[in-house]
Amino acid sequence: MPQNKPDKVRLCGHGEKMSQKKDEAIAALISEPTIKAAAEKVGITPDTLRRWMDTSEFRKSYYEVRNATVTFAVARLQQATTEAVSTLQDVMNDVDSPASARISAAKTVLELAIRTNDADSEAANSDRWDEILGIEL
């Protein structure tokens, strides 16, 4: 009768361990520069990672995590906009700053205002929120 040998440990056994490894692989793919580096971080071979990447379930999970990561980063950027505008205004209004810095700050403020106005106009004239926001509703 076959016996399980205690010295043999399966890296990816039943569902939970496999799922945990795949979750780790998704995080590694987002944080590491290459597939090889991501695989090494998780403790699997690059070939295993590529096989997982070829499955629709893994791809779907990867894109969900990546999109959530990007959404979080965009939210942080949006939170910093008030401070960024204040900084531009400070430079623009600082008579002791070089003229080139003041002009550059003023130009940046104007360009961003125009772009924001264009985006708002496009949104107001469209009923396709998915296209405007770049997401699937």
Legacy VTK file of the C-alpha trace (Angstrom):
# vtk DataFile Version 3.0
C-alpha trace
ASCII
DATASET POLYDATA
POINTS 137 float
0.000 0.000 0.000
1.520 3.406 -1.012
2.435 5.712 1.821
2.900 9.454 1.831
6.479 10.273 2.602
6.765 13.193 5.031
9.915 14.469 3.327
8.028 15.161 0.073
6.133 18.432 0.207
3.908 19.494 -2.653
4.276 23.182 -3.395
0.841 23.509 -4.899
-1.469 20.917 -3.506
-5.174 21.214 -3.094
-7.155 24.289 -4.091
-6.163 26.675 -1.330
-2.403 26.313 -1.714
-2.694 26.521 -5.494
-4.961 29.536 -5.214
-2.543 31.196 -2.788
0.377 30.576 -5.156
-1.599 32.033 -8.048
-2.525 35.078 -5.969
1.150 35.513 -5.107
2.031 35.119 -8.791
-0.442 37.836 -9.767
1.033 40.200 -7.179
4.532 39.347 -8.395
3.597 39.989 -12.026
2.451 43.458 -11.026
5.492 44.258 -8.902
8.317 42.542 -10.799
9.771 43.680 -14.136
9.832 40.253 -15.835
7.991 36.939 -15.851
11.196 35.238 -14.750
11.568 37.559 -11.753
7.906 37.122 -10.835
8.208 33.332 -10.992
11.361 33.363 -8.864
9.669 35.569 -6.268
6.823 33.059 -5.947
9.044 29.970 -6.096
7.763 28.509 -9.354
9.278 28.088 -12.782
8.682 30.642 -15.523
7.073 27.860 -17.588
4.539 27.192 -14.825
3.750 30.883 -14.612
3.299 31.098 -18.380
0.920 28.104 -18.289
-1.128 29.836 -15.596
-1.099 33.025 -17.643
-2.584 31.123 -20.578
-5.734 30.272 -18.596
-8.719 32.611 -18.776
-9.324 32.385 -15.011
-5.792 33.563 -14.202
-5.911 36.314 -16.840
-9.233 37.559 -15.478
-7.894 37.656 -11.918
-4.693 39.366 -13.076
-6.591 42.115 -14.928
-8.935 42.658 -11.973
-5.979 43.138 -9.615
-4.082 45.283 -12.115
-7.118 47.491 -12.723
-7.674 47.871 -8.974
-4.015 48.820 -8.570
-4.254 51.443 -11.313
-7.522 52.772 -9.886
-5.867 53.150 -6.485
-2.880 54.944 -8.013
-5.154 57.314 -9.947
-7.099 58.098 -6.754
-3.838 58.994 -5.013
-2.873 61.242 -7.921
-6.259 62.942 -7.774
-5.784 63.550 -4.056
-2.503 65.309 -4.813
-3.947 67.630 -7.457
-4.930 70.387 -5.046
-1.413 70.540 -3.671
0.037 70.430 -7.181
-2.138 73.321 -8.315
-1.171 75.288 -5.198
2.496 74.676 -5.978
2.016 75.865 -9.554
0.194 78.944 -8.278
2.957 79.657 -5.748
5.636 79.507 -8.447
3.513 81.477 -10.896
2.898 84.266 -8.343
6.378 84.322 -6.790
8.017 87.502 -8.110
11.373 86.206 -6.897
11.126 83.099 -9.125
12.821 83.237 -12.510
10.533 84.415 -15.293
10.953 81.066 -17.090
9.639 79.171 -14.033
6.674 81.551 -13.671
5.810 81.261 -17.367
6.148 77.481 -17.268
3.845 77.236 -14.235
1.274 79.559 -15.814
1.393 77.610 -19.079
0.913 74.323 -17.210
-2.096 75.689 -15.314
-3.691 76.919 -18.555
-3.025 73.664 -20.437
-4.507 71.564 -17.635
-7.540 73.826 -17.358
-8.186 73.544 -21.101
-7.768 69.744 -21.068
-10.078 69.408 -18.078
-12.680 71.608 -19.756
-12.486 69.513 -22.943
-12.926 66.282 -20.968
-15.891 67.740 -19.067
-17.516 68.876 -22.327
-17.032 65.448 -23.863
-18.561 63.782 -20.818
-21.544 66.158 -20.823
-22.234 65.396 -24.493
-21.952 61.638 -24.236
-24.064 58.898 -22.747
-21.256 56.342 -23.118
-19.722 56.388 -19.641
-17.799 53.212 -20.340
-15.898 54.924 -23.166
-15.322 58.131 -21.209
-14.070 56.351 -18.104
-12.271 53.628 -20.034
-13.974 50.874 -18.038
-16.445 48.135 -18.691
-19.782 48.818 -16.995
LINES 1 138
137 0 1 2 3 4 5 6 7 8 9 10 11 12 13 14 15 16 17 18 19 20 21 22 23 24 25 26 27 28 29 30 31 32 33 34 35 36 37 38 39 40 41 42 43 44 45 46 47 48 49 50 51 52 53 54 55 56 57 58 59 60 61 62 63 64 65 66 67 68 69 70 71 72 73 74 75 76 77 78 79 80 81 82 83 84 85 86 87 88 89 90 91 92 93 94 95 96 97 98 99 100 101 102 103 104 105 106 107 108 109 110 111 112 113 114 115 116 117 118 119 120 121 122 123 124 125 126 127 128 129 130 131 132 133 134 135 136
